Amino acid sequence: MNEAFTIPEQLRPYAHTVQAGGMQLHYYDVGSGDATPMILIHGLGDEADTWRHVLLPLAEQRRVIALDLPGFGRSDHPKRAYTLAFFAQTIAALMEALGVARAVLVGSSMGAATAQRLALARPELVERLVLIGGCVPAQFGLPPLPLWFFLAPGLGEASYTGIRRSADAGYSTLAPYYYQLDTLPDADRAFLAERVRARVFSDGQRRAFLSALRWMTIERAVRANQLRQQVIQQKTPTLLIWGEHDVIAPLSAAYAMAALLPHAEVTLIPACGHLPQQERPAELIAAIGGYLFNV
């Protein structure tokens, strides 16, 4: 386990590791009950702690699992291609290892794309989808501007490593992901400052970050039409949750995906950027709870 990624105190009782898909994965496992278990999947460059404000409330009526995807946080960092298919296969392997036959998948950004990718490949494993600020790349497009420098081999590695030059340089990279980063509680801003430093100094995470970003860009360029045809056939009920001020994944992406899906709805969270689980956790909990209760 990567000790640089400290476990938040409130989550320590729920931290575990498991061998799945030939890797050691770090995950949190909270709650119980008869309701279908929920799996929370973080986005690019993040880890399971992104759910620290919503994990326990969501687990009041069901089992909730949140993992560090391979390549990120405290899970193994294998030297391989980090594709959406690989991440989806990892979720399936985790479910098998933990005895979860069917789950509600909740994904953030790249985690949302991973969740939807698994639903397309293995629909029997997924009861419902909650996609937060992301989905499979079924529309041709380019990555958001903050990520362009990371695409070119060599330049991407240098750009990532360059963030190590100062704590302020690392912390400033977070700003586009929030509506108002500076208005977060002091404890959250301190946590994020510590966490971004751990991320940028991890060579394994640098490799995974750049690989995942580049493969998603390739998929969007060459597989968008194929994925769009698959999405049209998708029968998994889906809720798309977007921050109204998301500049990483624009609102148009949410409505474009909802238009393709036969069973989808869109919920917007005001005064929120790309990460409602951190910026507006109460609103996100209400949106997920309302959806699961009413469907």
Buried (B, 14 or more C-beta within 10 A) or exposed (E): BBEBBBBBEEBEEBBEBBEBBEBBBBBBBBBEEEBBBBBBBBBBBBBBBBBBBBBBBBBEBBBBBBBBBBBBBBBBBBEEEBBBBBBBBBBBBBBEBBEBEEBBBBBBBBBBBBBBBBBBBBEEBBBBBBBBBBBBBBBEBEBBEBBBEBBEEEEBBEBBEEBEEEBEEBBEBBEBBBBEBEEBEEEBBEBBBBBBBBBBBBEBBBBBBBBBBBBBBEBBEEBBEEBBEBBEEBEBBBBBBBBBBBBBBBBEBBEBBBEBBEBBEBBBBEBBBBBBBBBBBEBBBBBBBEBBEEE
